[in-house]
Amino acid sequence: MNLNYPDFFDFICRSPRDAGSKHNGKVRKQIKKFLKDEKISFESSPHRMKVWSVEKAPSVKIIFPFEKKLEALFVKRSVSIQGIARGKIKPAKEILTYETYLWQRLGVYDENDKILFYLIGSEGAYWPQCLDSKREKTPYLMLAGDFFQEVKAGMSENPEMILEASFESKSRQATIENIVILPSENFNGVVFLAHLDSFYNSPGANDNGSGIYILLKLIQNLQGHGFGFIFSDGEEYGKNGTELLIWKMKKEGTLSKIKKIVNIDSAGAGDHLYLCLDAKTLQEFEQNPPLSYQPSFPVHLYPHEDARQYDSWNFLKWGISSVQIGAGSSFSREKKSFYHTPEDTLKNLDKNILEEAFRLALSLGKYFSRKQ
């Protein structure tokens, strides 16, 4: 695998790397070839998982008291609407996705007050999401923020507003594969982690091509020094890949050997870096930042509760101290984020902050290694 910038991203962003997809498999194959070329032992940890693909793009429109087409996206783990569903809109309870994002929700009901489908949205946000529940039986669609607010406003003026929607998706069993490197000797307990899959509609240059790139560079720099590395799969399905991996490692007795997770996700675009830390580490870093160099970008510190959507949260729930490294932008609500969109491409990456995130991860890894 060529780690030259931008050749690396030209390859991994050729098409979306959604879990179970062909390109996901090609990327995994190249990662394993890279490890073999570097003479690094690794374990392939495959798991069977249900994945979804969109066969027909969502179509949503207001049909009463006026007609208007709305922009919508499919929500993963949602069942499909069969044929065309139309009904009256009513408010519904808010819903969390990725244990983090709180979305407003509207229900569309038939004449017998039976739920037909849900719409979710939030002011200024339009990110395709994945339901946390694996057993939800009601279809879900996501409206762009402006459209969602327009529908809400229209409901107050027209309580009899009727919506119509249709889309088709298919679910199937697919193999996801975590790639795990844990030294058999002199393991220092520190594991770097990055998810290799992208969202179904996104080439995923930043989310999480940046993490794959940094993880491979860390392997080149730190192999033979007792560090572990995990390329996780299925993160965009509610962190399902690491969830399955943790249960496997727990059963095998290897989970207890991990003392610190350093997760790298979406670290290649923005105007600052951030660290999400467990309470003890956050207090320690606030009092005395342990970096061995002077970062050229601001580094913000947050509690790890702000990072429930990331793979590191799964490890933290098992009592394993975890650090989340990412890059953020101080953009206004008016600017469109390319998170989970087809625009997450190489042109939106910043090589400088990407390299800074690598230096930050390297410095933290060495610091935690000394502590262990």
C-alpha positions as CSV (number, residue, x, y, z in Angstrom):
1,M,0.0,0.0,0.0
2,N,1.4,3.3,-1.1
3,L,1.5,5.8,1.8
4,N,2.6,8.7,-0.3
5,Y,0.1,11.6,-0.1
6,P,-2.1,11.9,-2.1
7,D,-1.8,8.5,-3.8
8,F,-3.0,6.7,-0.6
9,F,-6.3,8.6,-0.6
10,D,-6.7,8.2,-4.4
11,F,-6.9,4.5,-3.7
12,I,-9.0,4.2,-0.6
13,C,-11.4,6.9,-1.7
14,R,-12.1,5.4,-5.1
15,S,-15.6,4.5,-3.9
16,P,-17.3,4.1,-0.5
17,R,-15.9,1.5,1.9
18,D,-19.2,0.6,3.6
19,A,-18.9,-2.5,5.7
20,G,-19.4,-5.6,3.5
21,S,-18.8,-3.7,0.2
22,K,-16.3,-4.8,-2.4
23,H,-14.1,-1.8,-1.9
24,N,-14.0,-2.4,1.8
25,G,-12.6,-5.8,1.0
26,K,-10.0,-4.4,-1.3
27,V,-8.8,-1.9,1.3
28,R,-8.6,-4.7,3.9
29,K,-6.6,-6.8,1.5
30,Q,-4.1,-4.0,0.9
31,I,-3.8,-3.3,4.7
32,K,-2.9,-7.0,5.2
33,K,-0.4,-6.9,2.3
34,F,1.2,-3.9,3.9
35,L,1.5,-5.7,7.2
36,K,3.0,-8.8,5.5
37,D,5.5,-6.6,3.6
38,E,6.5,-5.0,6.9
39,K,6.8,-8.6,8.4
40,I,4.2,-7.8,11.1
41,S,2.1,-10.6,12.5
42,F,-1.6,-9.9,12.7
43,E,-4.9,-11.7,13.4
44,S,-7.8,-11.4,11.1
45,S,-11.0,-11.3,13.1
46,P,-14.0,-11.8,10.8
47,H,-17.6,-11.5,12.0
48,R,-21.0,-12.0,10.2
49,M,-23.2,-8.9,10.4
50,K,-26.3,-7.6,8.7
51,V,-25.6,-4.7,6.3
52,W,-27.9,-2.5,4.2
53,S,-27.8,-1.1,0.7
54,V,-30.1,1.4,-0.9
55,E,-31.8,0.1,-4.1
56,K,-34.0,3.1,-4.7
57,A,-33.2,6.6,-3.4
58,P,-35.8,8.0,-1.0
59,S,-38.6,10.1,-2.3
60,V,-40.5,12.3,0.1
61,K,-43.0,15.1,-0.6
62,I,-45.8,17.1,0.9
63,I,-49.0,16.4,-0.9
64,F,-51.5,18.4,1.2
65,P,-52.3,21.3,1.7
66,F,-49.7,22.1,-1.0
67,E,-47.2,20.0,-3.0
68,K,-43.5,20.2,-2.4
69,K,-40.6,17.7,-2.8
70,L,-38.3,17.3,0.2
71,E,-34.7,16.2,0.2
72,A,-34.3,13.0,2.2
73,L,-31.7,10.3,3.0
74,F,-32.0,6.7,4.1
75,V,-31.2,5.8,7.7
76,K,-29.2,2.6,8.1
77,R,-30.7,-0.3,10.0
78,S,-34.1,1.0,8.9
79,V,-36.6,-1.3,7.2
80,S,-37.9,-0.2,3.8
81,I,-41.2,1.4,2.8
82,Q,-42.9,-1.1,0.5
83,G,-44.6,0.8,-2.3
84,I,-45.8,4.3,-1.4
85,A,-46.8,5.3,2.1
86,R,-48.7,8.5,2.8
87,G,-50.3,9.8,6.0
88,K,-50.7,12.6,8.4
89,I,-47.7,14.1,10.4
90,K,-47.6,14.2,14.1
91,P,-44.8,15.1,16.6
92,A,-42.9,12.1,18.1
93,K,-40.3,11.7,20.8
94,E,-36.7,12.7,20.1
95,I,-34.3,9.9,19.3
96,L,-30.5,9.3,19.8
97,T,-28.2,7.8,17.2
98,Y,-24.7,6.6,17.9
99,E,-25.5,7.1,21.6
100,T,-24.7,10.8,20.9
101,Y,-26.8,12.7,18.4
102,L,-30.2,13.8,19.5
103,W,-32.6,14.2,16.6
104,Q,-36.1,15.6,16.4
105,R,-38.6,13.2,15.2
106,L,-41.9,13.3,13.3
107,G,-44.2,10.4,12.8
108,V,-46.4,9.8,9.7
109,Y,-49.6,7.9,10.5
110,D,-52.4,6.3,8.5
111,E,-56.1,6.9,8.9
112,N,-56.2,4.3,11.7
113,D,-53.4,6.1,13.6
114,K,-50.9,3.4,12.8
115,I,-47.3,4.5,12.3
116,L,-46.1,4.3,8.7
117,F,-42.6,5.9,9.0
118,Y,-40.6,8.3,10.9
119,L,-38.7,11.5,9.8
120,I,-35.7,12.7,11.8
121,G,-33.9,16.0,11.4
122,S,-32.1,18.8,13.3
123,E,-31.6,22.4,12.7
124,G,-28.7,23.0,10.3
125,A,-27.7,19.2,10.2
126,Y,-28.1,16.7,7.4
127,W,-26.0,13.7,8.2
128,P,-27.0,10.2,7.2
129,Q,-27.3,8.2,10.4
130,C,-27.6,4.6,11.6
131,L,-30.2,3.6,14.2
132,D,-28.8,2.3,17.5
133,S,-31.5,-0.4,17.7
134,K,-31.0,-3.5,15.5
135,R,-34.6,-4.5,15.9
136,E,-36.5,-1.3,14.8
137,K,-39.5,-2.3,12.6
138,T,-40.5,1.2,11.4
139,P,-38.9,2.8,8.4
140,Y,-36.8,5.9,9.0
141,L,-35.9,8.7,6.7
142,M,-33.8,11.8,7.4
143,L,-34.7,15.2,6.1
144,A,-32.2,18.0,5.4
145,G,-32.3,20.5,8.3
146,D,-34.1,23.3,6.4
147,F,-36.7,20.9,5.1
148,F,-37.3,19.4,8.5
149,Q,-37.8,22.8,10.1
150,E,-40.1,23.8,7.2
151,V,-42.3,20.7,7.8
152,K,-42.5,21.5,11.5
153,A,-43.5,25.0,10.8
154,G,-46.1,23.9,8.3
155,M,-47.6,21.5,10.8
156,S,-48.5,24.3,13.1
157,E,-50.3,26.2,10.3
158,N,-51.8,23.1,8.7
159,P,-52.5,20.3,11.3
160,E,-53.9,18.1,8.5
161,M,-50.6,18.1,6.5
162,I,-50.0,14.9,4.6
163,L,-46.7,13.5,3.5
164,E,-45.9,10.8,0.9
165,A,-42.7,8.7,0.8
166,S,-41.1,5.7,-0.8
167,F,-37.7,4.0,-0.9
168,E,-36.2,0.6,-1.2
169,S,-33.3,-0.9,0.7
170,K,-32.0,-4.4,1.1
171,S,-30.4,-6.1,4.0
172,R,-28.0,-9.0,3.7
173,Q,-25.5,-10.9,5.8
174,A,-21.9,-9.9,5.1
175,T,-18.5,-10.5,6.6
176,I,-16.8,-7.6,8.3
177,E,-13.2,-8.0,9.4
178,N,-11.2,-6.4,12.2
179,I,-7.5,-6.6,11.7
180,V,-5.7,-6.9,15.1
181,I,-2.0,-6.6,15.9
182,L,-1.1,-7.5,19.5
183,P,2.5,-8.2,20.3
184,S,3.0,-11.7,21.8
185,E,6.0,-10.3,23.8
186,N,6.7,-7.1,25.6
187,F,3.2,-5.7,25.0
188,N,3.0,-2.3,26.7
189,G,-0.8,-2.3,26.8
190,V,-1.3,0.7,24.5
191,V,-3.4,0.0,21.4
192,F,-3.9,2.5,18.5
193,L,-7.3,2.1,16.8
194,A,-8.9,3.4,13.6
195,H,-12.0,2.2,11.7
196,L,-11.5,1.3,8.1
197,D,-15.1,1.5,6.8
198,S,-16.8,4.6,5.5
199,F,-20.5,5.6,5.4
200,Y,-22.5,4.1,2.5
201,N,-22.7,7.3,0.5
202,S,-19.2,8.6,1.2
203,P,-15.6,8.0,-0.1
204,G,-14.6,8.8,3.5
205,A,-11.3,10.6,3.0
206,N,-11.5,12.2,6.4
207,D,-13.9,9.7,8.0
208,N,-11.9,7.7,8.3
209,G,-9.2,7.5,5.6
210,S,-7.3,9.9,7.8
211,G,-7.3,7.4,10.6
212,I,-6.1,4.6,8.4
213,Y,-3.3,6.7,7.0
214,I,-2.1,7.7,10.5
215,L,-2.4,4.2,11.9
216,L,-0.2,2.8,9.0
217,K,2.4,5.5,9.6
218,L,2.3,4.8,13.4
219,I,3.0,1.1,12.6
220,Q,6.0,2.1,10.4
221,N,7.4,4.2,13.3
222,L,6.5,2.1,16.3
223,Q,6.7,-1.6,15.2
224,G,8.8,-3.6,17.6
225,H,8.2,-1.2,20.5
226,G,5.4,-3.1,22.2
227,F,2.4,-1.3,20.8
228,G,-0.8,-2.8,19.6
229,F,-2.9,-1.7,16.6
230,I,-6.5,-2.4,15.5
231,F,-8.2,-1.6,12.2
232,S,-11.8,-2.0,13.0
233,D,-14.7,-2.6,10.6
234,G,-18.4,-1.8,10.9
235,E,-18.0,1.4,12.9
236,E,-20.6,3.2,10.9
237,Y,-23.1,0.5,11.9
238,G,-23.3,1.7,15.5
239,K,-19.7,0.7,16.4
240,N,-20.7,-2.9,15.8
241,G,-17.3,-4.1,14.7
242,T,-15.5,-3.3,17.9
243,E,-18.5,-4.5,19.9
244,L,-18.1,-7.9,18.3
245,L,-14.3,-7.8,18.7
246,I,-14.5,-6.9,22.4
247,W,-16.7,-9.9,23.1
248,K,-14.3,-12.2,21.2
249,M,-11.3,-10.8,23.1
250,K,-13.1,-11.1,26.4
251,K,-13.8,-14.7,25.7
252,E,-10.2,-15.4,24.7
253,G,-8.8,-13.5,27.7
254,T,-6.9,-10.9,25.7
255,L,-9.1,-7.9,26.5
256,S,-7.6,-7.5,30.0
257,K,-4.1,-7.0,28.5
258,I,-5.2,-3.7,26.9
259,K,-4.7,-0.8,29.3
260,K,-5.1,2.2,26.9
261,I,-6.9,2.8,23.6
262,V,-5.9,5.7,21.4
263,N,-8.5,6.0,18.7
264,I,-8.0,8.1,15.6
265,D,-11.1,9.2,13.7
266,S,-11.7,12.1,11.3
267,A,-8.4,13.8,12.0
268,G,-7.6,15.2,8.5
269,A,-9.7,18.4,8.2
270,G,-10.3,21.4,10.4
271,D,-8.6,24.2,12.2
272,H,-7.9,22.5,15.5
273,L,-7.2,19.1,16.9
274,Y,-9.1,17.7,19.9
275,L,-8.7,15.0,22.5
276,C,-11.6,13.3,24.2
277,L,-10.4,11.8,27.5
278,D,-11.7,9.8,30.4
279,A,-12.1,11.8,33.6
280,K,-8.8,10.9,35.2
281,T,-6.7,11.5,32.1
282,L,-8.6,14.7,31.3
283,Q,-7.7,16.1,34.8
284,E,-4.1,15.1,34.3
285,F,-3.8,16.7,30.9
286,E,-5.5,19.9,32.0
287,Q,-2.9,20.3,34.8
288,N,0.1,19.3,32.8
289,P,-0.2,18.5,29.1
290,P,2.3,15.7,28.5
291,L,3.2,16.5,24.8
292,S,6.8,16.1,23.9
293,Y,6.6,18.9,21.2
294,Q,4.8,22.2,20.6
295,P,1.7,21.6,18.3
296,S,1.3,23.9,15.4
297,F,-2.5,23.7,15.8
298,P,-4.6,24.3,18.9
299,V,-5.5,21.1,20.8
300,H,-8.8,21.2,22.6
301,L,-9.6,18.9,25.5
302,Y,-13.1,17.4,26.1
303,P,-14.6,14.7,28.4
304,H,-15.0,11.3,26.7
305,E,-18.7,11.5,27.2
306,D,-18.6,13.8,24.1
307,A,-17.2,10.9,22.1
308,R,-19.9,8.2,22.5
309,Q,-20.2,7.9,18.7
310,Y,-16.6,6.6,18.3
311,D,-15.2,3.1,18.7
312,S,-13.2,4.1,21.7
313,W,-16.4,4.4,23.7
314,N,-17.0,0.7,23.4
315,F,-13.7,0.0,25.2
316,L,-14.3,2.7,27.8
317,K,-17.6,1.0,28.7
318,W,-15.5,-2.1,29.6
319,G,-13.3,0.0,31.9
320,I,-10.4,0.5,29.5
321,S,-9.0,4.0,29.6
322,S,-9.4,5.6,26.1
323,V,-8.4,8.7,24.2
324,Q,-10.1,10.0,21.1
325,I,-8.0,12.0,18.6
326,G,-9.8,14.0,15.9
327,A,-9.8,17.4,14.1
328,G,-12.6,19.9,14.3
329,S,-13.7,23.1,12.5
330,S,-15.0,26.3,14.0
331,F,-17.4,26.7,11.0
332,S,-20.7,28.5,11.3
333,R,-24.0,26.7,10.9
334,E,-24.4,28.2,7.5
335,K,-21.4,26.3,6.1
336,K,-22.2,22.8,5.0
337,S,-20.2,20.0,6.6
338,F,-19.1,17.2,4.4
339,Y,-19.4,14.7,7.2
340,H,-21.0,11.4,5.9
341,T,-21.5,12.9,2.4
342,P,-20.1,12.3,-1.1
343,E,-18.0,15.5,-0.5
344,D,-15.7,13.8,2.0
345,T,-12.9,13.6,-0.6
346,L,-9.3,14.4,-0.8
347,K,-9.9,18.0,-1.8
348,N,-11.4,18.7,1.6
349,L,-8.4,17.3,3.5
350,D,-5.6,19.4,5.0
351,K,-2.3,17.7,4.8
352,N,-0.9,19.9,7.5
353,I,-3.4,19.0,10.2
354,L,-3.3,15.4,9.1
355,E,0.5,15.3,9.8
356,E,-0.1,17.2,13.0
357,A,-2.6,14.5,14.1
358,F,0.0,11.9,13.4
359,R,2.6,13.7,15.5
360,L,0.1,14.1,18.3
361,A,-0.8,10.4,18.2
362,L,2.9,9.4,18.2
363,S,3.6,11.7,21.2
364,L,0.7,10.4,23.2
365,G,1.5,6.8,22.4
366,K,5.1,7.2,23.7
367,Y,3.8,9.0,26.8
368,F,1.2,6.3,27.7
369,S,3.8,3.6,27.0
370,R,6.1,5.1,29.6
371,K,3.2,5.3,32.1
372,Q,2.3,1.7,31.6
